[in-house]
């Protein structure tokens, strides 16, 4: 019998199933990721949402990387409120929201086309625990979201010092900030320890991991908020990213 060419959906599903770091996946999560991957690559042709343009790349570099802390981060065990800073095309926001439906997620994205895509995708995927806002994190941290969240995430967004300044104000005391970086950014974190103390944070043990093709280890740096952040932070109008304090 002549074989049938795989549909794009089947290609995405096969790519996800081929990533060892994603095994085992519950069937509903596998289906959701495959649908989201198809949406992403289809929209990417028009909006240039990501430089990764293959199902295999999306499966490993977006999905597996977004879910890397899933079984290693204690904060994910409890219901709560989480915020993803600079969510971009929806990472780690959408994969984590699928995997952790007991947590209410908000994505912050300053680029309107990316915000629109993630908002539409979350609706089509039926993710009732996701909301997306077209605004900067520093603006959110000076408004109603200040001190409102249990978890804040940021993946491939900016310098650690900048993320400390915009991330910690969004957290309640005892909340946790998770920063996706390469392990080589340990020195960057060391240089920001005084700033971290000033902002009310404390560095916890990181999560280290790597993929077979990686030349160096990846890291998710974990920062606990142990006291309130001074009211003068974050600074306004993009200053945390244009002019980091460390």
PEDA-V909998 format. One record per pair of residues at least 24 apart in sequence whose C-alpha atoms are under 7 Angstrom apart, sorted by the first residue. I is the first residue (numbers start at 1). GAP is how many residues later the second one is. If there is no record, write none. Layout:
[[I | GAP] [I | GAP]]
//
This chain:
[[8 | 30] [9 | 25] [9 | 26] [9 | 29] [11 | 44] [12 | 25] [12 | 26] [12 | 43] [15 | 40] [15 | 41] [15 | 44] [16 | 43] [19 | 41] [21 | 43] [22 | 42] [29 | 69] [29 | 70] [32 | 93] [33 | 62] [49 | 40] [49 | 65] [50 | 39] [62 | 29] [63 | 32] [66 | 25] [66 | 26] [66 | 29] [66 | 30] [67 | 28] [67 | 29] [79 | 24] [80 | 24] [80 | 70] [81 | 24] [81 | 68] [81 | 69] [81 | 70] [82 | 24] [82 | 67] [82 | 68] [82 | 69] [82 | 70] [83 | 24] [83 | 66] [83 | 68] [83 | 69] [83 | 70] [84 | 24] [84 | 68] [84 | 69] [84 | 70] [85 | 24] [85 | 52] [85 | 68] [85 | 69] [86 | 68] [86 | 71] [88 | 26] [89 | 25] [89 | 29] [90 | 28] [92 | 63] [97 | 32] [97 | 33] [101 | 28] [103 | 26] [104 | 25] [104 | 26] [105 | 24] [105 | 25] [105 | 26] [106 | 24] [106 | 25] [106 | 26] [107 | 24] [107 | 25] [107 | 26] [108 | 24] [108 | 25] [108 | 26] [108 | 27] [108 | 28] [108 | 29] [109 | 24] [109 | 25] [109 | 26] [109 | 27] [110 | 24] [110 | 25] [110 | 26] [137 | 29] [138 | 28] [138 | 96] [138 | 97] [138 | 98] [139 | 97] [141 | 25] [141 | 28] [141 | 29] [141 | 93] [145 | 25] [146 | 24] [146 | 25] [147 | 24] [147 | 25] [148 | 24] [149 | 26] [150 | 25] [150 | 26] [151 | 24] [151 | 25] [151 | 26] [152 | 24] [152 | 25] [152 | 26] [153 | 24] [153 | 25] [153 | 26] [154 | 24] [154 | 25] [154 | 26] [155 | 24] [155 | 25] [156 | 24] [156 | 25] [158 | 83] [160 | 28] [160 | 29] [161 | 31] [161 | 83] [161 | 84] [161 | 85] [162 | 78] [162 | 79] [162 | 82] [164 | 32] [165 | 34] [165 | 68] [165 | 69] [165 | 75] [166 | 68] [168 | 57] [168 | 61] [169 | 60] [173 | 52] [173 | 53] [173 | 54] [173 | 55] [174 | 50] [174 | 51] [174 | 52] [175 | 49] [175 | 50] [176 | 46] [176 | 47] [176 | 48] [176 | 49] [177 | 45] [177 | 46] [177 | 47] [178 | 42] [178 | 43] [178 | 44] [178 | 45] [179 | 41] [179 | 42] [179 | 43] [180 | 39] [180 | 40] [180 | 41] [181 | 37] [181 | 38] [181 | 39] [182 | 35] [182 | 36] [182 | 37] [183 | 34] [183 | 35] [183 | 36] [191 | 55] [192 | 54] [195 | 51] [199 | 30] [199 | 31] [200 | 25] [200 | 26] [200 | 27] [200 | 28] [200 | 29] [201 | 24] [201 | 25] [201 | 26] [202 | 24]]
//
